[in-house]
């Protein structure tokens, strides 16, 4: 098993010799005998002789494929991963350097899924090295990380490598210095860590990628910018279906389908800052548009950090529009700490199940300047003879402190764990439609404004019928509620 | 020792690799073998050298012609030095180009031959062409050479109205360092631009001049000395979506009809884009007495950090701007710094937009400005501003007023929410019989 040594990209010289050796090796293989494959460090031009990939599904092709990728970088000739009945197998990461085009129409799999990169490190079967530029990985093939399906009840921490990783090995590699990365068409399945993890990259295109059975979220973040993700299909992820992680800017996720997510929300925008990872930076200027999310913990989830002894950093400029979110466990769309955000033109319905109460189609907590407009929210929550979910269509409250909170001033929410956030403020809820069309209604309120101290304006909405409508507890002075209740 | 199963698997895999090595040779131009398999008499030309020194124009042109005539795919050789061309390459009907490497304009040696269209690009889709695909992960580099443009229809003296091209796809390439436009398309029925990156060029992407049914999506356009993306002089039934445009000296995204042009930009959708650090985010404009744009839908975009304003509808008929998030636009050299600017337009709906913290570096930002500033054009009328959220949450504020300007005809401004501390709607706009009611000001 090879230690990952994906070195940072450096100025290269043409290495046509390696290519010639590679081709010679291929023809040697065709002559009849599969060459034994010796273990060697990755991301260097292998020593002579260069083995050819066997791709019988058993032999370790890591060294040979690494030679192919190195040759591709050196010669600019696309590396074509061989297409064979049993696929190619690697025991560790393939390092991808600048100016590499990889075309993979077959199967590339990790032989075993217990590869130990070390704690708090990330590698992928394809690992785009730091400072690399102009990398395209495309094709109709499949990357298989070997994770069992269904997964084991307990999986070891700090193990394994992911699908496609840019940056690292540190998790949260803000300064990876990578540019112009395209991932197109591939299916990434059975990955025991991140199916896709792109850090510190300027210019990212993720196009028509399918993710199935991944332990962690496919993600782009940590200093990445100018990012377009479209046509993504993500399912059976035991984390968030797709995430823009902290410190990302000018990014779009659109026309994607996220469903059957077992661990977290469907689509997430996060500004969190867990221990051991670089300090959080705002995630800002993001469009989440035209996606369909269902059967996740929540539909679309924007969250700011909630960390002890830090001042809250809000997501800033998040535009959630024209999405369809339904049948998620908790909420349809949730903004927890968002400044200058808007939620418009979305349809949210039938979210919430008996495991949680007080659900909402659209939930704002710690919203600082947010427009909620022209959405349709209906039939949220669940009710039967034994359960009444008390669902809300639209809910406005304070930041969701992990513990109780106090108010040193009306402008500040101070969580018991030390995190500090602005109060919910400057919220406008306009021209939405919210109702429960079921005979046995599970929606208790169409509009729930609860425990906020700054005025809220909710006008021109058409609310109900629900069990009660609206439900406003002690509305702050200056609030305006002028809505219509459906007869 | 290999087991028998492993040995058999190795043999099977080796056979696949043999097939692979025979069909995917490297370092040469590739066309699939269907032409010869079908008994066609055409002989493949010699491949381009692509050593960065040799002029590959002739060899590449021969391959393009061969690919078109045999309906095979021209795979441009990928080399370290790239393929050098000294003149535009002409792309005929039924051409499929796959380019994963670099093609560049010869330094001090690239020129459009005398008598050929000045609109020509390094790939020039000839008049009358049908079914053209140019795709790949490669790069088209104009090397900042005079006359270098990226991909263009040949056009005529007036910009390509008569090109009569149909069904073109441009996918995935990076186009950079063009002295002219990165992409310039005219007279084309049915074109798809997907995943292009265009940067560091005089102009970005121009689509128009009699072009219909263009779908431009997932573009990344940056560092453009003029406009980033333009529907130009007669684009119809077309869309730009899910793209990021930034750092343009000119306007980020534009629907422009130049003075003296009779063709109208109409029925355009501009949605879900992010535009920043440009002169203006999104703008429609008809210059001089050119006909107004008609049916422009600007929706769900995010415009921030642009130098003048977020969205401008100037000389636009039956247009709407909805669900856009415009913030942090405007800078001090300009007279107005609104989120949305409407001028000389009729039938306009502004709805469900967030306009926030405009007028950066000033104290004169606006949410919306309604003001006719184009001389000799119709006065604005049938303007509806409803359901927008306009506020400034900064200390100190850079915005002065929520809605400003003055118009000769009445407007309807209702159902909007305004943040605290800003001047209200311009009294001149609300003079009878205008309707300015049911707007809420937060305390």
Interface residues (C-beta under 8 A of the other chain):
Chain A: X14 X19 X23 X26 X27 X29 X30 X32 X33 X34 X52 X53 X54 X55 X56 X57 X58 X59 X74 X75 X76 X77 X78 X80 X82 X83 X84 X85 X86 X101 X134 X136 X138 X180 X182 X184 X203 X205 X207 X226 X227 X228 X230 X250 X251 X252 X254 X255 X285 X286 X287 X289 X290 X317 X319 X321 X322 X339 X340 X341 X342 X344 X345 X368 X369 X371 X373 X374 X425 X426 X428 X430 X431 X455 X457 X459 X460 X477 X478 X480 X482
Chain B: X2 X6 X7 X9 X10 X11 X12 X13 X14 X16 X17 X18 X20 X21 X24 X26 X27 X78 X79 X80 X82 X100 X101 X102 X137 X139 X172 X174 X195 X197 X217 X218 X220 X222 X241 X242 X243 X244 X246 X271 X272 X273 X274 X276 X300 X301 X302 X304 X322 X323 X325 X327 X351 X352 X354 X356 X357 X387 X389 X391 X393 X415 X417 X419 X438 X440 X442 X443
